[in-house]
Amino acid sequence: MRFNAAPRLKPPKRNKAPKPLRPRKPRRKGESRAALYGIAALLVVLLVALAAAYLEAPAIKAWFAGAEPSAGKFPLEPLPQGRPAPVPAPAVPPPSPAPPSAAELAKLKRHEQADEATRKLEASTSGTAQPKNALPPGAYGSFVGPAEGRTNSTVAPSPGEPPIAPPAGGRTVPARALPLDANVLTTERIAAYQVALERIHFSCGFVDGDQGMRTQRMLRAYQQEHGLPVTGFLDPATRAAIGEPGEPFLTYTVKPEDIASIMPKPPTWRDKAKATRLGYNDIWELLAEKFHCTRAYLKALNRDVATPVAGTQVIGPKVFPAAPLPHAASLRIYLGETSLEALDARGHVIAFFPCSIARDKNKRPHGLLTVKVLDDHPDYTFDPALFADAARAEGLTHKLTIPPGPRNPVGTTWVGLSLPGYGIHGTPDPESISRTQSHGCFRLANWNAEKVLKMVSVGTPVDVEP
């Protein structure tokens, strides 16, 4: 017999009692404040450390010292390997144990001649502007190495050169005072050093009060020639070698003949060929070329002058009188540095000028050339093959002769070389030197091209290096 067992029932689940919550320990106010104070102290320490590190940078030091942004500018191009780091110069440069060389004595003599010419010229003016023919002999230097067939002589200043004496009558423009601290490189003090070097024919192209690419290259050439640390900047050793630059500016009264020489720019090549002369397009161009500076810098010096007219007084760099221009035994052109150097018979650099080179690398000459032609009033031959787009637009199929003038395509000077079609010449746009490249020739600012023409003669060797 089978018995059915009753089903086994599960006891009901009992709800467990919840665990009692542990009461949170209240945080003391003192502990919170101590944590905040610790974090704040740590931040202050970090900020002080960062500030100390940043203040070690020369650019930050110059900024805190009140220098302008251009004075603390970093190099625009890498410095060559192996250059020694700039070292601070002592307050008084130590005398050299060795006697000065003949080259150093010659340079010192050129400086003394330029200073003496300046003193004579300023002493002879007594506050009135002197006519050009009243300047003392040699005030602008004896230029050596003239064109073939001419004898060495003192070259009178060209009509475009401004007088050194303050203009007579009217309002006298105040000079721009340099800061008393020579270590504060303001725009005015940088311009003063540019002017001082321009007078001894180490040119940065044009005075602009900035240590840019052209100024760096010029300073490297000057430093290397004078046995200084090659930094490319106005470091203490370089400033000590140059000496106190003195007053770098003068005042100039715009003349009626300056205004009369301004002429409209011919719009086409055909119109240029019909003109009798290619002169300056506006008064600022003329004045900037007189003072070897940029139009922007000249306008910055004369902020209260909108458009100069006859009788207007303007401030400009005092680039005259310069040291006597020596004879160059040879010229050397560095394509990589876009620069031209004049050398004496012993190979010392006696002048430095920025230049433009060919845009097309295949058109850049190299090797040894010689000077063949010297022309201080050149015209220019327009070749449709070189300016295909312009010739096509104007329908020109034959060559045109473009008249002389400062806005001629080759400027005011032509130094023809032994390679046909190539030469060293001026430019209608001086501010493009070392930036805008040519069709193959070596282009300089007009005032520098004129110096080169006076320094060389037919047969002078020209070494073109990479």
C-alpha positions as CSV (number, residue, x, y, z in Angstrom):
1,M,0.0,0.0,0.0
2,R,1.4,3.4,-1.0
3,F,1.1,6.5,1.1
4,N,1.3,9.9,-0.4
5,A,3.5,12.1,1.8
6,A,2.3,15.6,2.4
7,P,4.4,18.3,0.5
8,R,7.2,20.0,2.5
9,L,6.5,23.7,2.9
10,K,9.4,26.2,3.0
11,P,9.4,28.5,5.9
12,P,8.7,32.2,5.0
13,K,11.7,34.5,4.5
14,R,12.4,36.8,7.3
15,N,13.4,40.3,6.7
16,K,16.8,40.9,8.1
17,A,17.2,43.9,10.2
18,P,19.2,46.7,8.5
19,K,22.8,47.3,9.7
20,P,23.0,50.4,11.7
21,L,24.8,53.3,9.8
22,R,28.1,54.5,11.3
23,P,27.9,58.2,12.0
24,R,30.3,60.2,9.9
25,K,33.1,61.9,11.7
26,P,32.6,65.6,11.4
27,R,35.6,67.4,9.6
28,R,37.2,70.1,11.6
29,K,37.3,73.6,10.1
30,G,41.0,73.9,10.9
31,E,41.9,70.9,8.8
32,S,40.2,72.3,5.7
33,R,41.9,75.6,6.0
34,A,45.3,74.0,6.5
35,A,44.9,72.0,3.3
36,L,43.9,75.2,1.3
37,Y,46.9,77.1,2.7
38,G,49.2,74.2,1.7
39,I,48.0,74.2,-1.9
40,A,48.3,78.0,-2.1
41,A,51.8,78.0,-0.7
42,L,52.8,75.3,-3.3
43,L,51.4,77.4,-6.2
44,V,53.3,80.5,-4.9
45,V,56.6,78.6,-4.9
46,L,56.0,77.3,-8.4
47,L,55.2,80.8,-9.7
48,V,58.3,82.3,-8.1
49,A,60.4,79.5,-9.7
50,L,58.9,80.1,-13.1
51,A,59.3,83.8,-12.9
52,A,63.0,83.5,-11.9
53,A,63.6,81.2,-14.9
54,Y,61.9,83.5,-17.3
55,L,63.7,86.6,-16.0
56,E,67.0,85.0,-17.0
57,A,66.1,85.3,-20.7
58,P,67.7,88.4,-22.3
59,A,64.5,89.4,-24.1
60,I,62.6,89.4,-20.8
61,K,65.3,91.4,-19.0
62,A,65.2,93.9,-21.9
63,W,61.5,94.2,-21.6
64,F,61.6,94.8,-17.8
65,A,64.4,97.3,-18.4
66,G,62.1,99.3,-20.7
67,A,63.7,98.4,-24.1
68,E,61.5,98.3,-27.2
69,P,60.3,95.0,-28.6
70,S,62.8,95.2,-31.5
71,A,65.7,95.3,-29.1
72,G,64.7,91.9,-27.6
73,K,64.1,90.3,-31.0
74,F,65.3,86.7,-31.4
75,P,67.5,85.8,-34.3
76,L,65.7,85.5,-37.6
77,E,68.0,82.8,-38.8
78,P,70.1,80.1,-37.1
79,L,73.6,81.0,-36.2
80,P,76.4,79.0,-37.9
81,Q,77.8,76.1,-35.9
82,G,80.9,76.7,-33.9
83,R,80.3,80.3,-33.1
84,P,81.4,81.3,-29.6
85,A,78.7,82.5,-27.3
86,P,78.7,86.3,-26.7
87,V,80.6,87.3,-23.6
88,P,80.0,90.5,-21.7
89,A,82.7,93.1,-22.3
90,P,84.4,94.9,-19.3
91,A,83.5,98.4,-18.5
92,V,86.8,99.6,-20.1
93,P,88.1,97.4,-23.0
94,P,91.5,96.1,-22.0
95,P,94.4,97.3,-24.1
96,S,95.8,94.8,-26.6
97,P,99.2,93.6,-25.7
98,A,100.3,93.5,-29.3
99,P,100.9,96.8,-31.2
100,P,98.1,97.7,-33.7
101,S,98.5,96.4,-37.2
102,A,98.7,98.6,-40.3
103,A,95.1,97.8,-41.2
104,E,93.9,98.8,-37.7
105,L,95.9,102.1,-38.0
106,A,94.4,102.8,-41.4
107,K,90.9,102.2,-40.0
108,L,91.6,104.4,-37.0
109,K,92.8,107.1,-39.4
110,R,89.7,106.9,-41.5
111,H,87.6,107.3,-38.3
112,E,89.6,110.4,-37.3
113,Q,89.3,111.9,-40.7
114,A,85.5,111.5,-40.7
115,D,85.3,113.0,-37.2
116,E,87.5,115.9,-38.1
117,A,85.5,116.6,-41.2
118,T,82.3,116.6,-39.1
119,R,83.8,119.0,-36.6
120,K,85.0,121.4,-39.3
121,L,81.7,121.3,-41.1
122,E,79.6,122.0,-37.9
123,A,82.0,124.7,-36.8
124,S,81.7,126.5,-40.1
125,T,77.9,126.7,-40.2
126,S,77.0,128.8,-37.1
127,G,73.3,128.0,-37.4
128,T,72.8,128.8,-41.1
129,A,72.5,126.3,-44.0
130,Q,75.5,126.5,-46.3
131,P,75.4,126.1,-50.0
132,K,77.0,122.9,-51.3
133,N,80.0,124.8,-52.8
134,A,80.7,126.3,-49.4
135,L,81.5,123.0,-47.7
136,P,85.1,122.6,-46.6
137,P,87.2,120.5,-48.9
138,G,87.0,116.8,-48.2
139,A,83.9,117.1,-46.0
140,Y,82.4,114.1,-47.7
141,G,85.6,112.1,-48.0
142,S,88.2,111.5,-50.7
143,F,86.9,108.6,-52.8
144,V,89.7,106.4,-54.2
145,G,89.5,104.0,-57.1
146,P,87.5,105.9,-59.8
147,A,86.5,104.7,-63.2
148,E,89.2,103.8,-65.7
149,G,90.8,106.9,-67.3
150,R,90.1,109.1,-64.3
151,T,92.5,110.2,-61.5
152,N,91.8,109.9,-57.8
153,S,90.2,113.0,-56.5
154,T,87.8,114.3,-53.9
155,V,84.3,113.7,-55.0
156,A,81.8,116.5,-54.3
157,P,78.5,115.5,-52.8
158,S,75.7,114.8,-55.2
159,P,72.7,117.1,-55.4
160,G,70.7,114.5,-53.5
161,E,72.8,114.6,-50.4
162,P,71.3,116.6,-47.5
163,P,73.4,119.3,-45.7
164,I,74.8,118.5,-42.3
165,A,74.1,121.9,-40.9
166,P,70.7,122.7,-39.2
167,P,68.4,124.6,-41.6
168,A,68.2,128.4,-41.2
169,G,65.1,130.0,-39.9
170,G,61.7,128.5,-39.0
171,R,61.2,125.9,-36.4
172,T,64.2,123.7,-35.5
173,V,63.2,120.1,-35.2
174,P,64.6,118.7,-31.8
175,A,67.1,115.9,-32.0
176,R,66.1,112.5,-30.7
177,A,68.0,112.0,-27.5
178,L,69.6,108.6,-26.9
179,P,69.0,106.8,-23.6
180,L,71.7,107.3,-21.0
181,D,72.1,103.6,-20.4
182,A,74.0,102.2,-23.4
183,N,72.7,98.7,-22.6
184,V,69.1,99.7,-23.4
185,L,68.9,99.1,-27.1
186,T,66.0,101.3,-28.1
187,T,65.1,101.9,-31.7
188,E,67.0,105.2,-31.6
189,R,70.2,103.6,-30.2
190,I,70.1,100.7,-32.7
191,A,69.7,103.3,-35.5
192,A,72.7,105.2,-34.1
193,Y,74.9,102.1,-34.4
194,Q,73.6,101.5,-37.9
195,V,74.5,105.0,-38.8
196,A,78.0,104.7,-37.3
197,L,78.7,101.6,-39.3
198,E,77.2,103.1,-42.4
199,R,79.7,105.9,-42.2
200,I,82.6,103.4,-42.4
201,H,80.9,101.5,-45.2
202,F,79.5,98.5,-43.3
203,S,75.9,98.9,-44.5
204,C,72.8,97.0,-43.4
205,G,71.1,98.2,-46.6
206,F,69.1,101.0,-45.0
207,V,68.7,102.5,-41.5
208,D,65.6,101.3,-39.8
209,G,66.4,101.0,-36.1
210,D,65.9,97.2,-36.1
211,Q,68.3,94.2,-35.7
212,G,66.7,92.3,-38.6
213,M,68.2,89.9,-41.1
214,R,70.3,92.5,-43.0
215,T,71.7,94.1,-39.8
216,Q,72.6,90.6,-38.4
217,R,74.6,89.8,-41.6
218,M,76.3,93.1,-41.6
219,L,77.3,92.7,-37.9
220,R,78.6,89.2,-38.5
221,A,80.9,90.5,-41.2
222,Y,82.1,93.4,-38.9
223,Q,82.6,91.1,-35.9
224,Q,84.6,88.6,-37.9
225,E,86.8,91.3,-39.5
226,H,87.5,92.8,-36.1
227,G,88.1,89.6,-34.2
228,L,85.0,89.8,-32.1
229,P,82.6,87.0,-31.0
230,V,80.5,86.4,-34.1
231,T,76.9,86.7,-32.8
232,G,75.2,89.0,-35.4
233,F,73.8,91.2,-32.7
234,L,74.9,94.4,-30.9
235,D,76.3,92.6,-27.9
236,P,78.5,94.4,-25.4
237,A,81.8,93.5,-27.1
238,T,80.5,94.8,-30.4
239,R,79.2,98.0,-28.9
240,A,82.5,98.6,-27.2
241,A,84.4,98.1,-30.5
242,I,82.2,100.6,-32.3
243,G,82.3,103.1,-29.5
244,E,79.6,105.6,-28.5
245,P,77.8,106.4,-31.8
246,G,76.8,110.0,-30.8
247,E,73.9,111.9,-32.3
248,P,72.6,109.9,-35.3
249,F,70.1,112.4,-36.7
250,L,70.0,115.8,-38.4
251,T,67.4,118.2,-39.7
252,Y,66.8,118.9,-43.3
253,T,64.7,121.5,-45.0
254,V,62.9,120.3,-48.1
255,K,63.9,122.4,-51.1
256,P,61.8,123.6,-54.1
257,E,64.0,121.5,-56.4
258,D,63.2,118.4,-54.4
259,I,59.5,118.9,-55.0
260,A,60.2,119.7,-58.7
261,S,62.1,116.5,-59.2
262,I,59.0,114.4,-58.3
263,M,57.3,112.9,-61.4
264,P,54.5,110.5,-61.9
265,K,55.4,106.9,-62.5
266,P,54.9,105.8,-66.1
267,P,52.4,102.9,-66.0
268,T,53.8,100.9,-68.9
269,W,57.1,100.0,-70.5
270,R,56.1,101.9,-73.6
271,D,55.5,105.0,-71.5
272,K,58.8,104.6,-69.6
273,A,60.7,104.5,-73.0
274,K,59.0,107.9,-73.9
275,A,60.1,109.6,-70.7
276,T,63.2,111.8,-70.5
277,R,64.1,110.6,-67.0
278,L,62.7,108.1,-64.4
279,G,62.8,110.1,-61.2
280,Y,61.2,109.6,-57.7
281,N,57.5,109.0,-57.6
282,D,56.9,110.9,-54.3
283,I,58.7,113.1,-51.8
284,W,59.0,110.3,-49.2
285,E,61.0,108.2,-51.7
286,L,63.4,111.0,-52.4
287,L,63.9,111.8,-48.7
288,A,64.4,108.1,-47.8
289,E,67.1,107.7,-50.4
290,K,68.8,110.9,-49.2
291,F,69.0,109.5,-45.7
292,H,69.7,105.8,-46.6
293,C,66.6,104.6,-44.6
294,T,63.2,103.2,-45.2
295,R,60.1,105.3,-45.8
296,A,58.3,103.8,-42.8
297,Y,61.2,104.7,-40.5
298,L,61.4,108.2,-41.9
299,K,57.7,108.7,-41.4
300,A,58.1,107.4,-37.8
301,L,60.7,110.0,-37.1
302,N,58.4,112.7,-38.5
303,R,55.0,111.8,-37.2
304,D,53.8,115.4,-37.3
305,V,54.5,115.7,-41.0
306,A,51.8,114.5,-43.3
307,T,53.3,115.4,-46.7
308,P,56.5,117.4,-46.9
309,V,56.5,120.5,-49.0
310,A,59.1,123.1,-49.8
311,G,60.3,124.6,-46.5
312,T,59.2,121.6,-44.4
313,Q,61.8,120.5,-41.8
314,V,62.3,116.8,-41.4
315,I,64.5,114.6,-39.3
316,G,66.7,112.0,-41.0
317,P,69.7,109.7,-40.2
318,K,73.0,111.5,-40.3
319,V,74.9,109.3,-42.7
320,F,77.2,112.1,-43.9
321,P,80.0,112.9,-43.8
322,A,81.4,109.4,-44.2
323,A,84.9,108.0,-43.9
324,P,87.0,108.2,-47.1
325,L,86.1,105.5,-49.5
326,P,89.1,103.1,-50.0
327,H,90.1,101.4,-53.2
328,A,89.0,97.7,-53.4
329,A,91.5,95.3,-54.7
330,S,88.7,92.7,-55.2
331,L,85.0,92.0,-54.6
332,R,83.5,88.9,-53.1
333,I,79.9,88.0,-53.4
334,Y,78.3,85.3,-51.1
335,L,75.2,83.9,-52.8
336,G,74.1,82.1,-49.6
337,E,74.3,85.3,-47.5
338,T,73.1,87.6,-50.4
339,S,76.0,90.0,-49.6
340,L,78.8,91.8,-51.4
341,E,82.2,92.5,-49.7
342,A,85.0,94.8,-50.8
343,L,88.5,93.6,-49.9
344,D,91.9,95.3,-49.8
345,A,95.1,93.8,-51.2
346,R,95.6,91.8,-48.1
347,G,92.2,90.2,-48.1
348,H,90.7,92.3,-45.3
349,V,87.0,93.3,-45.6
350,I,86.8,97.1,-46.0
351,A,83.1,97.4,-46.9
352,F,80.0,95.3,-46.7
353,F,76.7,95.7,-48.7
354,P,73.6,93.5,-48.8
355,C,72.5,92.5,-52.4
356,S,69.9,90.6,-54.2
357,I,70.7,87.6,-56.5
358,A,68.9,85.7,-59.2
359,R,65.6,84.1,-58.4
360,D,66.4,81.2,-60.7
361,K,69.4,79.2,-59.4
362,N,70.4,78.2,-62.9
363,K,71.0,81.9,-63.7
364,R,73.3,82.5,-60.7
365,P,76.9,82.8,-61.9
366,H,79.8,81.5,-59.8
367,G,83.5,81.5,-60.0
368,L,85.9,84.4,-60.8
369,L,84.6,87.3,-62.9
370,T,86.1,90.8,-63.6
371,V,84.8,94.3,-63.9
372,K,84.4,95.4,-67.6
373,V,82.2,98.5,-67.7
374,L,81.6,101.4,-65.3
375,D,78.5,103.6,-65.9
376,D,77.3,106.1,-63.4
377,H,74.3,107.2,-65.5
378,P,73.0,104.1,-67.2
379,D,70.0,103.5,-69.3
380,Y,68.3,100.2,-69.6
381,T,67.3,97.9,-72.5
382,F,63.9,96.3,-72.1
383,D,64.0,92.8,-73.6
384,P,60.6,91.2,-74.3
385,A,62.2,87.8,-73.8
386,L,62.9,88.6,-70.1
387,F,59.4,90.2,-69.5
388,A,57.2,87.9,-71.6
389,D,54.0,88.7,-69.7
390,A,54.5,92.5,-69.8
391,A,55.5,92.3,-73.5
392,R,52.4,90.2,-74.3
393,A,50.1,92.6,-72.4
394,E,51.5,95.7,-74.2
395,G,52.0,94.0,-77.6
396,L,55.7,94.6,-77.6
397,T,57.8,92.6,-79.9
398,H,61.1,94.7,-80.0
399,K,63.5,96.0,-77.4
400,L,63.0,99.4,-75.8
401,T,65.6,101.8,-74.3
402,I,64.5,103.0,-70.9
403,P,66.1,106.4,-69.9
404,P,68.3,106.9,-66.8
405,G,67.2,107.9,-63.3
406,P,66.9,106.6,-59.8
407,R,63.7,104.6,-60.8
408,N,65.4,103.1,-63.8
409,P,65.4,99.2,-63.5
410,V,69.1,99.3,-62.8
411,G,69.0,102.4,-60.6
412,T,71.7,105.0,-60.8
413,T,74.7,102.7,-61.4
414,W,75.9,99.9,-63.6
415,V,79.1,97.9,-63.0
416,G,79.2,95.5,-65.9
417,L,81.0,92.1,-65.5
418,S,82.9,89.8,-67.8
419,L,80.0,87.5,-68.0
420,P,77.8,89.0,-70.8
421,G,74.5,90.5,-69.5
422,Y,75.6,90.4,-65.9
423,G,76.5,93.3,-63.6
424,I,76.3,94.9,-60.2
425,H,73.8,97.7,-60.2
426,G,71.3,99.8,-58.3
427,T,67.6,99.4,-57.9
428,P,64.3,101.4,-58.1
429,D,63.2,99.7,-54.9
430,P,65.9,99.8,-52.2
431,E,63.7,98.3,-49.5
432,S,63.5,95.0,-51.5
433,I,67.3,94.3,-51.3
434,S,68.0,90.8,-50.0
435,R,64.3,89.9,-50.2
436,T,63.1,90.4,-53.8
437,Q,65.5,88.6,-56.2
438,S,66.7,89.7,-59.6
439,H,66.8,88.1,-63.1
440,G,70.5,87.3,-62.6
441,C,72.4,90.4,-61.7
442,F,73.6,91.6,-58.3
443,R,71.3,94.4,-57.1
444,L,72.2,96.9,-54.4
445,A,70.6,100.0,-52.9
446,N,71.5,103.0,-55.2
447,W,73.8,104.6,-52.6
448,N,75.8,101.4,-52.1
449,A,76.0,100.7,-55.8
450,E,77.5,104.2,-56.3
451,K,80.1,103.4,-53.6
452,V,81.1,100.1,-55.4
453,L,81.5,102.0,-58.7
454,K,83.9,104.4,-57.0
455,M,85.8,101.7,-55.2
456,V,86.6,99.5,-58.3
457,S,88.2,99.9,-61.7
458,V,88.1,98.0,-65.0
459,G,89.8,94.7,-64.3
460,T,88.9,94.4,-60.6
461,P,88.3,90.7,-59.9
462,V,84.9,89.6,-58.6
463,D,84.7,86.2,-56.8
464,V,81.2,84.7,-56.7
465,E,81.0,82.0,-54.0
466,P,78.0,79.8,-52.9
